[in-house]
Amino acid sequence: MNKFGTIIMLAGVGATAYVLGAKAGRSRYAEISGVAKKVWDDPKVKKARKRTSKKVEKAAESAARKLGL
């Protein structure tokens, strides 16, 4: 096979691998994002986020006072 034929064959194999990988990647991404959304919306996680947010606010206020801001 000459150089041109080899390049064409490699491009074809690469394009096929890309298309097949992209399809598999989309379904896996959808699966992972669905699970992440369920976890994020869980009532226990919401409560923990709220508690953490309050603690961060208090810490930021304390740091600002110490810095004289």
DOZADREN-161801 format. One record per residue: x, y, z of N, C-alpha, C, O, CB in turn; residue in one letter. Coordinates in steps of 0.001 Angstrom, whole numbers, plus 500000, padded with zeros to 6 digits. Atoms other than C-alpha are relative to their C-alpha. Glycine has a CB too. Example, Ala and Ser with C-alpha at 12.3 -4.5 7.8 and 13.67 -1.06 7.14 Angstrom:
2
GULO:500890:498810:500000:512300:495500:507800:500900:501200:500000:501936:501181:500665:499008:500027:501246:A
GULO:499180:498810:499940:513670:498940:507140:499230:501090:500730:499739:502198:500899:500414:500462:498585:S
END
This chain:
69
GULO:500847:498828:500000:500000:500000:500000:500896:501239:500000:501895:501288:500717:499035:499996:501223:M
GULO:499176:498791:500049:501361:503436:499154:499649:500937:501174:498732:500661:501948:499803:500733:498640:N
GULO:500199:499061:498896:501558:506420:501546:498587:500563:500018:497967:500666:501077:501004:501136:499909:K
GULO:501331:499405:500092:498308:507940:500305:498933:499024:500484:498028:499416:501219:499706:500434:498560:F
GULO:500953:501033:499572:496380:504690:500823:500061:499778:501502:499031:499590:502150:500273:498684:499272:G
GULO:499835:500179:498563:497810:504309:504314:499361:501161:500766:498701:500954:501784:501491:499880:500357:T
GULO:500578:498813:499349:496795:507860:505238:498475:499940:499958:497810:500233:500951:500502:501300:499317:I
GULO:501448:500105:500140:493272:507313:503905:499451:498939:500949:498429:499150:501603:499619:499667:498544:I
GULO:500451:501068:499122:492957:504038:505806:500049:500447:501466:499105:500200:502216:500858:498740:499793:M
GULO:499883:499517:498623:494198:505613:509056:498929:501046:500314:498371:501049:501411:501396:500589:500240:L
GULO:501047:498993:499805:491793:508541:508623:498639:499328:500157:497836:499735:500996:499973:500994:498818:A
GULO:501272:500730:499899:488903:506123:508082:499855:499286:501328:498797:499331:501955:499878:498996:498871:G
GULO:500027:500705:498708:489792:504046:511129:499827:501012:501135:499063:500780:502072:501306:499165:500207:V
GULO:500112:498959:498968:490217:507212:513202:498598:500582:500071:498063:500783:501161:501002:501115:499736:G
GULO:501352:499442:500035:486862:508624:512078:498996:499008:500575:498103:499393:501331:499608:500379:498560:A
GULO:500900:501023:499476:485099:505347:512827:500145:499883:501517:499144:499811:502230:500278:498644:499330:T
GULO:499766:500089:498553:486689:505121:516276:499428:501215:500712:498861:501088:501797:501504:499872:500301:A
GULO:500529:498777:499398:485729:508722:516997:498478:499936:500116:497920:500238:501172:500416:501228:499173:Y
GULO:501464:500067:500000:482073:508198:516030:499507:498984:501026:498593:499276:501797:499474:499637:498598:V
GULO:500421:501024:499048:481754:504974:518023:500299:500430:501434:499486:500193:502327:500694:498667:499692:L
GULO:499642:499520:498662:483530:506493:521024:499095:501124:500461:498737:501195:501636:501439:500466:500022:G
GULO:500871:498888:499643:481380:509611:520921:498619:499498:500396:498019:500016:501338:499891:500989:498840:A
GULO:501317:500556:499650:478176:507554:520960:500057:499350:501381:499159:499556:502197:499536:498964:498935:K
GULO:499858:500653:498701:479405:505480:523905:500201:501044:501084:499682:500899:502191:501174:499002:499990:A
GULO:499734:498934:499035:480610:508624:525650:498747:500749:500384:498573:501100:501551:501013:500965:499445:G
GULO:501243:499275:499702:477238:510352:525382:499117:499217:500945:498563:499780:501889:499236:500304:498719:R
GULO:500876:500796:499134:475342:507484:526952:500595:499894:501409:499867:499962:502399:499781:498586:499400:S
GULO:499342:500074:498685:477892:507142:529757:499879:501343:500720:499642:501383:501927:501500:499599:499849:R
GULO:500143:498668:499414:477791:510914:530324:498584:500185:500547:498406:500705:501649:500323:501095:498954:Y
GULO:501392:499875:499564:473985:510803:530545:499770:499183:501267:499069:499625:502178:499033:499544:498883:A
GULO:500147:500856:498822:474192:507953:533045:500636:500654:501229:500023:500711:502295:500636:498619:499743:E
GULO:499280:499378:498884:476762:509715:535237:499294:501275:500453:499136:501501:501652:501455:500313:499598:I
GULO:500653:498753:499614:474977:513075:535123:498651:499738:500668:498244:500500:501545:499814:500899:498779:S
GULO:501259:500353:499352:471672:511399:536041:500206:499609:501455:499447:500021:502332:499325:498865:499253:G
GULO:499692:500408:498628:473209:509808:539117:500435:501215:500817:500026:501367:501968:501105:498909:500015:V
GULO:499544:498807:499294:474921:513071:540057:498824:500907:500360:498788:501478:501450:501018:500768:499147:A
GULO:501180:499169:499725:471613:514939:539784:499179:499409:501145:498695:500150:502001:499124:500136:498731:K
GULO:500734:500640:498912:469894:512383:542044:500682:500260:501346:500020:500555:502341:499882:498487:499746:K
GULO:499255:499762:498762:472639:512767:544644:499865:501465:500409:499608:501759:501576:501495:499618:499827:V
GULO:500066:498564:499724:472608:516585:544385:498636:500390:500566:498553:501245:501448:500289:500801:498725:W
GULO:501357:499670:499573:468814:516683:544874:499535:499220:501230:498417:499427:501703:499050:499752:498871:D
GULO:500357:500767:498817:468827:514250:547803:499806:500957:501184:500616:501865:501373:501090:498932:500317:D
GULO:500268:499090:498876:467307:515929:550908:501157:500108:501001:501414:501189:501530:498762:499546:500729:P
GULO:498864:499954:499073:470294:514980:553097:501130:500859:499444:501777:501601:500182:500514:498583:500289:K
GULO:498940:499215:500632:472713:516520:550612:499613:501479:499992:500460:502342:500226:500270:499498:498555:V
GULO:500460:498607:499963:470592:519690:550372:500219:500604:501381:500672:501742:501508:498513:500090:499614:K
GULO:499835:499527:498619:470652:519996:554162:501487:500259:500294:501836:501267:500909:499418:498961:501011:K
GULO:498560:499839:499780:474438:519509:554235:500530:501211:499243:501382:501937:499755:500758:498735:499568:A
GULO:499568:498827:500769:474904:522117:551493:499615:501282:500720:500403:502226:500779:499388:499981:498588:R
GULO:500485:498815:499296:472824:524621:553463:500849:500264:501246:501245:501401:501503:498514:499829:500387:K
GULO:499160:499854:498795:474790:523971:556687:501384:500504:499632:501921:501403:500277:500115:498658:500755:R
GULO:498658:499610:500427:478086:524280:554853:500025:501449:499536:500963:502188:499835:500493:499080:498881:T
GULO:500082:498624:500482:477005:527505:553182:499974:500977:501167:500645:502009:501123:498759:500191:499122:S
GULO:500064:499130:498818:476152:529042:556573:501361:500081:500688:501781:501158:501110:498936:499488:500993:K
GULO:498680:500010:499372:479522:527974:558002:500996:500828:499206:501811:501549:499782:500510:498571:500144:K
GULO:499088:499234:500862:481366:529466:555028:499723:501499:500147:500652:502304:500209:499849:499565:498511:V
GULO:500354:498598:499817:479446:532736:555414:500562:500534:501304:501151:501615:501329:498487:500180:499969:E
GULO:499484:499579:498702:480348:532939:559110:501521:500147:499959:502067:501118:500484:499592:498996:501089:K
GULO:498542:499957:500085:484004:532178:558368:500458:501204:499182:501455:501842:499519:500542:498701:499382:A
GULO:499639:498858:500843:484099:534834:555636:499801:501305:500774:500626:502214:500682:499156:500008:498697:A
GULO:500252:498796:499197:482567:537434:557966:501093:500162:501059:501593:501265:501281:498599:499930:500674:E
GULO:498957:499974:498979:485066:536521:560693:501340:500425:499398:502057:501241:499978:500131:498621:500668:S
GULO:498738:499641:500669:487995:536760:558277:499991:501463:499591:501012:502142:499705:500238:499109:498765:A
GULO:500094:498588:500413:486759:540128:556981:500188:500904:501217:500863:501928:501121:498626:500293:499310:A
GULO:499821:499185:498777:486539:541484:560564:501466:500026:500415:502003:501075:500772:499130:499448:501165:R
GULO:498592:500073:499603:490058:540261:561325:500891:500825:499080:501904:501375:499513:500469:498551:500009:K
GULO:499216:499221:500954:491354:541948:558192:499630:501480:500025:500291:502310:499401:499810:499448:498600:L
GULO:500429:498617:499904:489495:545126:559040:499241:500467:498761:499279:501649:498422:501190:500884:500229:G
GULO:500759:499628:501205:487312:545079:555944:498573:500313:500310:497803:500642:499407:500053:498903:498978:L
END
